[in-house]
Structure formats: C-alpha cells, structure tokens
Amino acid sequence: MASIIMNHHSFSTIAAYLGLAASLAGPLHADPSAKIEHGRYLVEQVAMCADCHSPRGEKGAFIVGKEYTGAPLGFAPTVPMPAWADTAPFIAGLPNYTTEQAVKFFVTGERPTGVPVRPPMPEYRMCKEDTEAVVAYLQTVKLKF
Ligand code: HEC
C-alpha cells in the first residue's frame, strides 16, 4: 500500500516537473497551431494584407475563396511616384518563396530575386517571431483552394 502511495506521489512530482519544463521551453510558438494562429492575427487583424492582396467584387467586398490571390489596387498616388506597383501579386501559400526566403523578406524587405519591392507594399520590419508566424499562416492559406 505504501509503495502505491509513493508511486502516485512520484508520478505527480514528475508531472509537475514536466509541466514546468514545458512552460519554460522558451519560444512562444513551441506549439505549431499557436504559431499559425498568431500569424493569422497579424495578417488579418494587424497588417491587413488582404486590403491589397485579395480581390474584391463589384460592391467592394472580398471575394470569398479568392483570398490572397492578388488584385489590382483600387487607388493611385496623388504625387508622381516612379516606382509604383499598381497590382498586388498572388501570395496565397507563398508559392515562390522557401520558408527561409519569406522570413528574410519580411525582416529585411529583400526579395529572393534581389529586386526591391515597390510601394505601396509596406517594407515590413517584423521581428523574427512575428515573421515566422506570418509565413506559417500564409503557407496554410493555399489549403483553402
Ligand atoms: C498597401 C497595399 C499592400 C499591403 C497592405 C500589403 N501588400 Fe504586399 N504587395 C503590395 C504590392 C503592390 C506588391 C507588389 C510590389 C511590386 O510589384 O514591386 C506587393 C508585394 C508583396 C510580396 C512580393 C510578392 C512577389 O511576387 O515577390 C509579398 C510576399 C507580399 N506583398 C506579402 C504581403 C503580406 C504578407 C502583407 C501583410 C503582412 C502585405 N503584403 C501587405 C501591396 C500591399
């Protein structure tokens, strides 16, 4: 009987240590679904990537099922801007980027081709953790199509 009690006690001690270890295990995004969820939040609620990258129907509402498939911009600069891109490209799933290239792009603003991205694409300078979350989320977006 005593040994059973001992076992139970050691089990909960170990479980407590494991729980502590998990909570101390550094990176915020040890859990991949939490990382994707954080990316979704940044893309859809903070950076508003869809504003430019998702096509809209006649009444201005986003076309459901076509999110992040690229769109002509519905606005133009009021002063001359030689390097102005009037179309936001397809970014669903980030097909032209490896994870590493995409992370670099959002941290430095540098494309893998070396061709600088034109305005009005914001030159984001996200921290590495946010960048990884944004990339992870965008890579899942392709699954919708
Ligand atoms: C204000 C409009 C706008 C917003 C907001 C915006 N983009 Fe862009 N984005 C553009 C335009 C326009 C381009 C094309 C630039 C060019 O052709 O040089 C572009 C280019 C890109 C590219 C390069 C694609 C390629 O083919 O190399 C990526 C990746 C990208 N955007 C991702 C994002 C993400 C992710 C967000 C949100 C975190 C975002 N963009 C927000 C307008 C925008």
Residues whose N, C-alpha, C, O or C-beta is under 5 A from the ligand:
A	BS01	HEC	A47 M48 C49 D51 C52 A85 T87 A88 P89 I91 P116 V117 R118 P119 P120 M121 P122
